[in-house]
Amino acid sequence: MNDYTIPQPSPARGIHVNRTLNLRSIQAIGYDMDYTLVHYHVDQWEQRAFDHAKDRLASEGWPVGDLQFDSQAVIRGLAIDLELGNLLKATRFGYVIRATHGTRFLDYDEVRSAYSGTLVDLSEDRFVFMNSLFSLSEASLYGQLIDLLEAGKLRGGVGFADCYELVRDVINDSHQEGQLKAEILEDPERFIDLDSDIVLALRDQRNSGKRLMLITNSDWDYAQQIMTYAFDRFLPEGHTWRELFDTVIVSAAKPAFFTSDLPLYKVEDEAKSLLRPHFGPIEPGGVFFGGNARLVEHSLGLSGDEILYVGDHLFGDVHFSKALLRWRTALILRELESEVAALIEFLPGQVQLDRLMHQKQQLEAELAALRLSDQRAQLQYAEAWVEVDDLKTRIDATRTRIAALDNEIGPLARTSGGLRNEAWGPIMRSGQDKSLFARQVEKYADVYTSRVSNLLYPSPFAMLRAVRLDLPHDPHPERGTVPLWT
């Protein structure tokens, strides 16, 4: 028995492992900033992004004055169908299980009619995937523009894809022109969700010998003010966030940072953000602009699985760093905290739902055998599987029992399907299956967790092991082999 207790996080703040990750072998860790090192109050940030975009559209004569941002109307992991003007939630195989046209939810027959022969394939230009929390304002505005389009209130000649291009342009402008970021800098308390554990987690990593990097798409002026606000208060007096990082790269232009050979500049005058071209390795302690991941590897003398990159954008951060460079990857999903909490609260209901579904499975197997026996008895071509006095009565009775089970299953299944978000359900599940988003996380993120400070708990010396996953053919001792008839 140990005579000490290892600190443990709450279930909502665990590290979830897709591929075993030995943190001892990691020599350098790169971090994104927005929604990764620094978390924002999502409703506040996305509300302002929505408002800025709406104001821009209104100034150009678009009839958007009555549009309102609703943070619960969309979730990360949806796909936008530019061909039909729909927002979609799909399974890991691309089958659509829930959809809206604009903001109106389609019923079962409408979904089946639209997508019975269509799989959501993210390699197709037809589909736009909502990769990060920054997508929420974009998708909300897009859905409402489709409503206006269908109501005949937009200019002639505008189609579903045009609406998306319009939304994307104004949302990008709201981020790039600096007005939104200026508001955040004026009132950071309103927008930033402080985390006192994050600095200690980074200090643990740095003192264990790992080289830390900040690699962000934000510009230097914004990044240094935000990091100062969010980090310096948790450091000893006289120390700053700069001391935590060997390398600081701003305006990285991810994902191009991982895919292209972009030039590197050094921020020569940090107060004025003056730049000069930089040739050769990235020097520790400086602030750099642009550059590329191959140059980072060369400067560190490291590559591949010696480097861990941590970010919140499924494609811009972890997809390309994993697929092209074979860096180890960690995805930050802040929604996990509320999702895990909802799953835990529903756990007794899930146990009951699983029990009822198992009973239904047994009854359906029985019904199938009874129907086959009835068919064989009628056509006299083979021996019936089941010998009962009145097959049709038994068939009707079994159907009645299944219908009764369905009445019990229905409310539980609806509750399960609406956990965390009543309209769309969990981000990681689509019905009984993994969601398309979960499949992308599984494919590209070695580990995922709700916030960077969760890395405090396993320590920089931990072995994060993937658990053995069940396969459909694996035996389940807890279920056993249940005879269909007794």
C-alpha positions as CSV (number, residue, x, y, z in Angstrom):
1,M,0.0,0.0,0.0
2,N,1.2,3.5,-0.8
3,D,1.4,5.9,2.1
4,Y,0.7,8.9,0.0
5,T,-2.1,10.0,-2.3
6,I,-1.5,11.0,-5.9
7,P,-3.5,14.2,-6.8
8,Q,-6.4,13.3,-9.2
9,P,-8.4,15.6,-11.4
10,S,-12.2,15.5,-11.6
11,P,-13.5,13.2,-14.3
12,A,-14.3,16.2,-16.5
13,R,-10.7,17.3,-16.4
14,G,-9.0,14.0,-17.4
15,I,-6.6,13.3,-20.2
16,H,-8.3,11.0,-22.8
17,V,-5.8,8.9,-24.8
18,N,-6.2,7.7,-28.3
19,R,-2.6,6.6,-28.8
20,T,-0.2,5.9,-25.9
21,L,2.0,9.0,-25.3
22,N,5.2,8.8,-23.2
23,L,5.6,12.3,-21.9
24,R,9.2,11.5,-20.8
25,S,10.2,11.1,-24.5
26,I,8.8,14.5,-25.4
27,Q,11.6,17.1,-25.7
28,A,9.6,20.1,-26.8
29,I,6.0,21.2,-26.5
30,G,4.4,23.8,-28.8
31,Y,1.2,25.6,-27.7
32,D,-1.4,27.5,-29.6
33,M,-2.8,30.6,-27.7
34,D,-6.4,31.4,-28.4
35,Y,-8.8,28.9,-26.8
36,T,-5.7,26.8,-25.8
37,L,-3.3,28.6,-23.4
38,V,-5.9,31.4,-23.1
39,H,-9.5,30.4,-22.8
40,Y,-12.3,32.8,-23.6
41,H,-15.8,33.1,-22.3
42,V,-17.3,31.5,-25.4
43,D,-20.7,33.2,-25.3
44,Q,-19.1,36.7,-24.9
45,W,-16.4,36.2,-27.6
46,E,-18.7,34.6,-30.2
47,Q,-21.5,37.1,-29.5
48,R,-19.1,40.0,-30.3
49,A,-17.8,38.3,-33.4
50,F,-21.4,37.7,-34.5
51,D,-22.3,41.4,-33.8
52,H,-19.3,42.7,-35.7
53,A,-20.1,40.5,-38.7
54,K,-23.7,41.5,-38.6
55,D,-22.9,45.2,-38.4
56,R,-20.6,44.8,-41.4
57,L,-23.3,43.2,-43.4
58,A,-25.8,45.8,-42.4
59,S,-23.5,48.6,-43.5
60,E,-23.4,46.9,-47.0
61,G,-27.2,46.9,-47.1
62,W,-28.0,43.3,-46.1
63,P,-31.3,42.9,-44.1
64,V,-29.7,41.4,-41.0
65,G,-30.9,43.8,-38.3
66,D,-33.1,41.3,-36.5
67,L,-30.5,38.4,-36.4
68,Q,-29.4,37.2,-33.0
69,F,-26.6,35.0,-31.9
70,D,-27.7,31.9,-30.0
71,S,-24.8,29.9,-28.5
72,Q,-27.0,26.8,-28.2
73,A,-28.2,26.8,-31.8
74,V,-24.9,25.2,-33.1
75,I,-22.1,23.1,-31.7
76,R,-18.5,22.4,-32.8
77,G,-18.3,19.4,-35.1
78,L,-21.2,20.1,-37.4
79,A,-20.7,20.3,-41.2
80,I,-22.2,22.9,-43.5
81,D,-23.6,21.6,-46.7
82,L,-23.0,24.4,-49.2
83,E,-25.1,22.6,-51.9
84,L,-28.3,22.4,-49.9
85,G,-27.9,25.1,-47.3
86,N,-28.0,22.7,-44.4
87,L,-26.1,22.2,-41.1
88,L,-25.5,18.5,-40.5
89,K,-24.5,16.2,-37.7
90,A,-23.1,12.9,-39.0
91,T,-21.7,9.7,-37.7
92,R,-18.1,8.6,-38.0
93,F,-19.0,7.0,-41.4
94,G,-20.6,10.2,-42.7
95,Y,-24.2,9.2,-42.4
96,V,-26.4,12.2,-41.5
97,I,-28.5,11.7,-38.4
98,R,-29.7,15.3,-37.8
99,A,-29.9,18.4,-40.0
100,T,-31.3,21.9,-40.2
101,H,-32.1,23.9,-43.3
102,G,-31.1,27.3,-42.1
103,T,-32.3,27.1,-38.5
104,R,-35.3,24.8,-39.2
105,F,-34.7,21.2,-38.2
106,L,-35.5,18.7,-40.8
107,D,-37.8,15.8,-39.9
108,Y,-36.7,12.1,-40.4
109,D,-38.3,11.8,-43.9
110,E,-36.6,15.1,-45.0
111,V,-33.2,14.0,-43.8
112,R,-33.6,10.6,-45.5
113,S,-34.7,12.1,-48.7
114,A,-31.8,14.6,-48.8
115,Y,-29.0,12.3,-47.6
116,S,-30.0,8.6,-48.1
117,G,-27.5,8.4,-51.0
118,T,-25.0,10.9,-49.6
119,L,-22.1,10.6,-47.1
120,V,-20.5,13.6,-45.6
121,D,-17.0,13.5,-47.0
122,L,-14.8,16.3,-45.6
123,S,-12.5,16.1,-48.6
124,E,-15.3,17.4,-50.8
125,D,-15.6,21.2,-51.3
126,R,-19.4,20.8,-50.7
127,F,-18.8,20.4,-47.0
128,V,-17.3,22.9,-44.5
129,F,-16.4,21.4,-41.1
130,M,-16.8,23.4,-37.9
131,N,-13.3,22.7,-36.4
132,S,-13.1,25.1,-33.5
133,L,-15.2,27.3,-31.1
134,F,-14.5,30.2,-33.5
135,S,-16.9,28.4,-35.9
136,L,-20.0,29.0,-33.7
137,S,-20.7,32.6,-34.7
138,E,-20.0,31.7,-38.3
139,A,-22.5,28.8,-38.4
140,S,-25.1,30.7,-36.4
141,L,-25.0,33.6,-38.9
142,Y,-25.0,31.3,-41.9
143,G,-28.1,29.5,-40.7
144,Q,-30.0,32.7,-40.3
145,L,-28.9,34.0,-43.7
146,I,-30.4,30.9,-45.2
147,D,-33.6,31.7,-43.5
148,L,-33.6,35.1,-45.1
149,L,-32.7,33.6,-48.4
150,E,-35.7,31.2,-48.3
151,A,-37.9,34.1,-47.2
152,G,-37.0,36.0,-50.4
153,K,-35.3,38.8,-48.4
154,L,-31.8,38.6,-50.0
155,R,-30.6,40.0,-53.2
156,G,-31.3,38.1,-56.4
157,G,-28.8,35.6,-57.6
158,V,-27.5,34.7,-54.1
159,G,-27.3,31.0,-53.4
160,F,-26.4,28.8,-50.5
161,A,-22.7,28.8,-51.2
162,D,-22.7,32.5,-51.7
163,C,-24.2,33.0,-48.2
164,Y,-21.3,31.0,-46.7
165,E,-18.7,33.0,-48.7
166,L,-20.3,36.2,-47.4
167,V,-20.4,35.0,-43.8
168,R,-16.8,33.7,-43.9
169,D,-15.5,37.0,-45.3
170,V,-17.2,39.2,-42.7
171,I,-16.2,36.9,-39.8
172,N,-12.6,36.9,-41.0
173,D,-12.7,40.6,-41.3
174,S,-14.0,41.0,-37.8
175,H,-10.9,39.0,-36.5
176,Q,-8.3,40.6,-38.8
177,E,-9.2,44.2,-38.7
178,G,-8.5,44.3,-35.0
179,Q,-11.7,45.9,-33.7
180,L,-12.8,42.8,-31.9
181,K,-9.4,42.2,-30.3
182,A,-9.3,45.9,-29.3
183,E,-12.5,45.3,-27.3
184,I,-11.0,42.3,-25.6
185,L,-7.9,44.2,-24.6
186,E,-10.0,47.1,-23.3
187,D,-12.0,44.7,-21.0
188,P,-10.2,41.4,-20.7
189,E,-12.0,40.4,-17.6
190,R,-15.2,40.2,-19.5
191,F,-13.8,37.9,-22.2
192,I,-11.0,35.8,-20.6
193,D,-11.5,32.8,-18.3
194,L,-8.5,32.8,-16.0
195,D,-6.9,29.5,-15.0
196,S,-4.5,29.5,-12.0
197,D,-3.2,26.0,-12.6
198,I,-1.9,26.6,-16.1
199,V,1.3,28.4,-15.1
200,L,2.2,25.6,-12.7
201,A,1.7,23.0,-15.4
202,L,4.0,24.9,-17.7
203,R,6.6,25.4,-15.0
204,D,6.6,21.7,-14.3
205,Q,7.2,21.0,-18.0
206,R,9.9,23.6,-18.4
207,N,11.8,22.5,-15.2
208,S,11.6,18.9,-16.3
209,G,13.8,19.9,-19.3
210,K,11.2,20.3,-22.0
211,R,11.5,23.3,-24.3
212,L,8.2,25.2,-24.6
213,M,7.0,27.1,-27.6
214,L,4.2,29.6,-28.2
215,I,3.1,29.3,-31.8
216,T,0.0,31.4,-32.5
217,N,-1.8,33.0,-35.4
218,S,-2.4,36.1,-33.3
219,D,-0.2,39.2,-33.9
220,W,2.5,40.2,-31.4
221,D,0.8,43.2,-29.9
222,Y,-2.3,41.2,-29.1
223,A,-0.5,38.1,-27.9
224,Q,1.8,39.9,-25.5
225,Q,-1.0,41.8,-23.8
226,I,-3.3,38.8,-23.5
227,M,-0.5,36.5,-22.2
228,T,0.6,39.2,-19.7
229,Y,-3.0,39.5,-18.4
230,A,-3.7,35.7,-18.2
231,F,-0.3,34.5,-17.0
232,D,1.8,37.1,-15.1
233,R,-0.6,37.3,-12.1
234,F,0.2,33.6,-11.4
235,L,3.9,33.9,-11.5
236,P,6.3,35.0,-8.7
237,E,6.7,38.7,-8.5
238,G,9.2,40.1,-11.0
239,H,8.7,37.2,-13.4
240,T,6.8,37.2,-16.7
241,W,5.2,34.7,-19.1
242,R,8.1,35.2,-21.5
243,E,10.4,33.2,-19.2
244,L,8.2,30.1,-19.7
245,F,8.9,29.8,-23.4
246,D,12.1,29.2,-25.3
247,T,10.4,30.2,-28.6
248,V,7.6,32.7,-29.3
249,I,6.2,32.7,-32.9
250,V,3.3,35.0,-33.7
251,S,1.3,35.5,-36.9
252,A,2.1,31.9,-37.7
253,A,-0.6,31.6,-40.4
254,K,-1.5,28.0,-39.4
255,P,-2.2,25.6,-41.1
256,A,0.3,27.1,-43.7
257,F,2.9,27.1,-40.9
258,F,2.8,23.3,-41.1
259,T,2.4,22.9,-44.8
260,S,4.5,25.6,-46.5
261,D,8.0,27.1,-46.4
262,L,7.0,30.6,-45.2
263,P,9.8,33.1,-44.5
264,L,10.7,34.0,-40.9
265,Y,11.0,37.5,-39.5
266,K,12.2,38.7,-36.1
267,V,10.3,41.2,-34.1
268,E,13.2,43.6,-33.7
269,D,11.4,46.3,-31.8
270,E,8.8,44.6,-29.6
271,A,7.2,47.9,-28.5
272,K,6.6,48.9,-32.1
273,S,6.3,45.4,-33.6
274,L,9.0,46.3,-36.1
275,L,10.2,43.3,-38.2
276,R,13.3,42.3,-40.1
277,P,14.0,39.2,-42.1
278,H,15.7,36.5,-40.1
279,F,17.9,33.8,-41.6
280,G,19.2,30.8,-39.8
281,P,17.9,29.0,-36.7
282,I,15.3,30.4,-34.4
283,E,17.1,31.9,-31.4
284,P,15.8,31.2,-27.9
285,G,14.3,34.1,-26.1
286,G,13.3,36.2,-29.2
287,V,10.0,36.9,-30.7
288,F,9.5,35.8,-34.3
289,F,6.9,36.4,-37.0
290,G,5.8,33.7,-39.5
291,G,8.2,30.9,-40.4
292,N,7.4,27.3,-40.7
293,A,7.4,24.0,-38.7
294,R,10.5,22.5,-40.6
295,L,12.5,25.5,-39.5
296,V,11.3,24.9,-35.9
297,E,12.5,21.3,-36.1
298,H,15.9,22.4,-37.5
299,S,16.3,25.0,-34.8
300,L,15.5,22.6,-32.0
301,G,17.4,19.7,-33.5
302,L,14.2,17.6,-33.0
303,S,11.6,16.1,-35.2
304,G,8.6,13.8,-35.3
305,D,7.5,12.2,-32.1
306,E,10.0,14.2,-30.0
307,I,7.6,17.2,-30.3
308,L,4.1,17.6,-28.9
309,Y,1.8,20.3,-30.3
310,V,-1.2,21.4,-28.3
311,G,-4.1,23.3,-29.9
312,D,-7.8,23.7,-30.1
313,H,-8.3,23.7,-33.9
314,L,-8.9,20.2,-35.2
315,F,-7.4,20.8,-38.6
316,G,-5.3,24.0,-38.3
317,D,-3.5,22.6,-35.2
318,V,-3.5,18.8,-34.9
319,H,-4.4,17.5,-38.4
320,F,-1.5,18.9,-40.3
321,S,1.1,18.6,-37.5
322,K,0.2,15.0,-37.2
323,A,-0.4,14.0,-40.8
324,L,2.6,15.9,-42.3
325,L,5.2,16.1,-39.6
326,R,4.3,13.1,-37.3
327,W,4.4,15.4,-34.3
328,R,2.5,14.1,-31.3
329,T,-0.7,16.0,-30.8
330,A,-3.1,17.1,-28.0
331,L,-6.5,18.7,-28.8
332,I,-8.1,21.1,-26.4
333,L,-11.9,20.6,-26.2
334,R,-13.3,22.8,-23.5
335,E,-16.8,21.4,-24.2
336,L,-15.7,18.2,-22.7
337,E,-16.2,19.5,-19.1
338,S,-19.9,20.0,-19.6
339,E,-20.2,16.9,-21.8
340,V,-18.6,14.6,-19.3
341,A,-20.6,16.2,-16.5
342,A,-23.8,15.5,-18.4
343,L,-22.8,11.9,-19.1
344,I,-22.1,11.3,-15.5
345,E,-25.4,12.7,-14.4
346,F,-27.2,10.5,-16.9
347,L,-25.2,7.4,-16.0
348,P,-28.1,5.7,-14.1
349,G,-30.3,6.3,-17.1
350,Q,-27.7,5.0,-19.5
351,V,-27.4,1.8,-17.5
352,Q,-31.2,1.4,-17.7
353,L,-31.1,2.2,-21.4
354,D,-28.4,-0.4,-22.1
355,R,-30.4,-3.0,-20.1
356,L,-33.6,-2.3,-22.1
357,M,-31.7,-2.3,-25.4
358,H,-30.2,-5.7,-24.6
359,Q,-33.7,-7.0,-23.8
360,K,-34.9,-5.6,-27.1
361,Q,-32.0,-7.2,-29.0
362,Q,-33.0,-10.6,-27.5
363,L,-36.6,-10.1,-28.4
364,E,-35.8,-9.0,-32.0
365,A,-33.6,-12.1,-32.4
366,E,-36.5,-14.2,-31.1
367,L,-38.9,-12.5,-33.5
368,A,-36.6,-13.1,-36.4
369,A,-36.4,-16.8,-35.6
370,L,-40.1,-17.1,-35.1
371,R,-40.8,-15.5,-38.5
372,L,-38.3,-17.8,-40.2
373,S,-39.9,-20.8,-38.6
374,D,-43.4,-19.6,-39.7
375,Q,-42.0,-19.2,-43.3
376,R,-40.5,-22.7,-43.3
377,A,-43.7,-24.2,-41.9
378,Q,-45.8,-22.5,-44.5
379,L,-43.6,-23.4,-47.5
380,Q,-42.5,-26.8,-46.2
381,Y,-38.9,-26.5,-47.6
382,A,-37.0,-27.0,-44.3
383,E,-37.5,-27.8,-40.6
384,A,-38.7,-24.9,-38.5
385,W,-36.3,-23.6,-35.9
386,V,-38.9,-23.1,-33.2
387,E,-41.6,-25.6,-32.4
388,V,-44.6,-23.9,-30.8
389,D,-48.3,-24.6,-31.0
390,D,-49.3,-21.3,-32.6
391,L,-46.4,-19.4,-34.3
392,K,-48.5,-16.4,-35.3
393,T,-49.8,-15.9,-31.8
394,R,-46.2,-16.1,-30.5
395,I,-45.1,-13.6,-33.2
396,D,-47.8,-11.1,-32.2
397,A,-47.0,-11.5,-28.5
398,T,-43.3,-10.8,-29.2
399,R,-44.1,-7.8,-31.3
400,T,-46.2,-6.5,-28.5
401,R,-43.4,-6.9,-26.0
402,I,-41.0,-5.1,-28.3
403,A,-43.5,-2.2,-28.7
404,A,-43.8,-2.0,-24.9
405,L,-40.0,-1.9,-24.6
406,D,-39.9,0.9,-27.2
407,N,-42.2,3.0,-25.0
408,E,-39.6,2.7,-22.2
409,I,-36.6,3.2,-24.4
410,G,-37.9,6.2,-26.3
411,P,-37.7,8.9,-23.5
412,L,-34.3,7.6,-22.3
413,A,-32.9,7.6,-25.9
414,R,-34.2,11.1,-26.5
415,T,-32.5,12.3,-23.3
416,S,-29.3,10.6,-24.2
417,G,-29.4,12.2,-27.7
418,G,-29.8,15.7,-26.2
419,L,-27.1,15.6,-23.5
420,R,-25.2,18.9,-23.2
421,N,-27.1,20.4,-26.2
422,E,-30.8,19.7,-26.5
423,A,-30.8,20.4,-30.2
424,W,-27.7,18.6,-31.4
425,G,-26.6,16.4,-28.5
426,P,-23.0,15.5,-27.5
427,I,-20.2,16.6,-29.7
428,M,-18.5,13.2,-29.6
429,R,-21.6,11.0,-30.3
430,S,-24.1,10.7,-33.1
431,G,-26.8,8.4,-31.7
432,Q,-25.2,5.2,-30.6
433,D,-22.2,5.8,-32.9
434,K,-19.2,8.1,-32.6
435,S,-19.8,11.4,-34.3
436,L,-17.9,12.5,-37.4
437,F,-16.1,15.0,-35.1
438,A,-15.1,12.2,-32.7
439,R,-13.7,10.2,-35.7
440,Q,-11.5,13.2,-36.7
441,V,-10.3,13.6,-33.1
442,E,-9.5,9.9,-32.9
443,K,-7.6,10.0,-36.2
444,Y,-5.4,13.1,-35.5
445,A,-5.3,13.8,-31.8
446,D,-3.1,11.4,-29.7
447,V,-4.7,12.8,-26.6
448,Y,-7.5,15.2,-25.9
449,T,-8.6,17.1,-22.8
450,S,-10.6,20.1,-21.8
451,R,-7.8,22.5,-20.9
452,V,-4.0,22.8,-20.9
453,S,-3.8,22.9,-17.1
454,N,-5.1,19.3,-17.0
455,L,-1.6,18.3,-17.9
456,L,-0.7,19.3,-14.4
457,Y,-2.1,16.0,-13.0
458,P,-0.2,13.3,-14.9
459,S,3.1,15.3,-14.6
460,P,5.7,15.7,-17.4
461,F,7.0,12.2,-16.5
462,A,3.8,10.2,-17.1
463,M,3.0,7.5,-19.5
464,L,-0.4,8.2,-20.9
465,R,-1.7,4.8,-22.0
466,A,-4.5,4.1,-24.5
467,V,-7.0,1.6,-23.1
468,R,-7.9,-1.6,-24.9
469,L,-10.9,-0.9,-27.1
470,D,-13.8,-3.2,-27.5
471,L,-14.4,-4.7,-31.0
472,P,-17.8,-5.9,-32.1
473,H,-16.7,-9.5,-31.9
474,D,-15.1,-9.3,-28.5
475,P,-16.8,-11.5,-25.8
476,H,-18.5,-9.6,-23.0
477,P,-18.5,-11.6,-19.7
478,E,-20.9,-9.3,-18.1
479,R,-23.5,-10.1,-20.7
480,G,-22.7,-13.7,-21.0
481,T,-24.6,-16.0,-23.5
482,V,-28.3,-15.6,-22.9
483,P,-30.6,-18.3,-24.4
484,L,-33.3,-16.8,-26.6
485,W,-36.0,-19.0,-25.2
486,T,-36.4,-20.7,-21.8
